[in-house]
Amino acid sequence: MPLIRPSDHAASARAGDTDVMVDVRSVHKSFGPLKVLHGVDLRVRAGEVAVVLGPSGSGKSTLLRTINHLEKVDSGWVSVDGSLVGYRRSGGKLYELREREVLRQRTRIGFVFQNFNLFPHLTVLENVTEAPVSALKRPKKEAVGTAERLLARVGLADKAAAYPRQLSGGQQQRVAIARALALEPRLLLFDEPTSALDPELVGEVLDVIKDLAGQGTTMIVVTHEIGFAREVADTVVFMDGGRVLEQGPPAEVLDAPQHERTRAFLSKVL
């Protein structure tokens, strides 16, 4: 049984713009009577960093979760790296994929949560190797070697044998980033990666994300860190009330916002 009818933009999206990594088209999402996303459109090209700003409850986190199908859309569609997420197209209609097919898609989309979500009973090294071994069937030795390199990359080579409870919040979040990178994703999603951290630990996590941006990693980052957005983002997206009200280069959105709601929000956080 078909779940969603794709918009008329689908054919044009397939026909061109091959450098578009993320294509969100007319996405609506409700939880019961609460409408959370109202026809959201967003496009992020390969190698770009999009930073999503907005007040609490504006739909930012829900948008991220639709991109890797942690939340099913009510209408519209999401494509990553040229493939529909969570659905297949047949006869002009979309049909939901089986769970194992969705899980396979998620290996290409890294997700870093605000509360780390590390396995408390596994060491740091085991947290980073678990998904490549179980989901990608990588040989254990290969996964360990990759994990050790990634832990060194995020400055935690000496913490491989530690457990999450023995780490600071900033260290746990850096482990979470290494874990996401271990799957070699085409896209990284960050859901307020510093919001659960003490202020003095924020910088160490943002520095890792900045390093990834400098290496051309495609990322969508939901954050309240305006300075980070100004320094790192290729595109700043402002959301409110489940809608994208404004998007563009940081110099335009942050320094010369066109929408009254954007101006009001920035006046309180800058």
Buried (B, 14 or more C-beta within 10 A) or exposed (E): EEBBEBBEBBEEBEEEEEEBBBBBBBBBBBEEEEBBBBBBBBBBBBBBBBBBBBBEBBBBBBBBBBBBBBBBBBBBBBBBBEEBBBBEBEEEBBBBBEEEEBEEBBBBBBBBBBEBEBEEEBBBBBBBBBBBBEBBEBEEEEBBEBBBEBBEBBBBEEBBEBBBEEBEBBBBBBBBBBBBBBBEBBBBBBBBBBEBBEEEBBBBBBBBBBBBBEEEBBBBBBBBBBEBBBEBBBBBBBBBBBBBBBBBEBEBBBEEBEEEBBEEBBEEEE
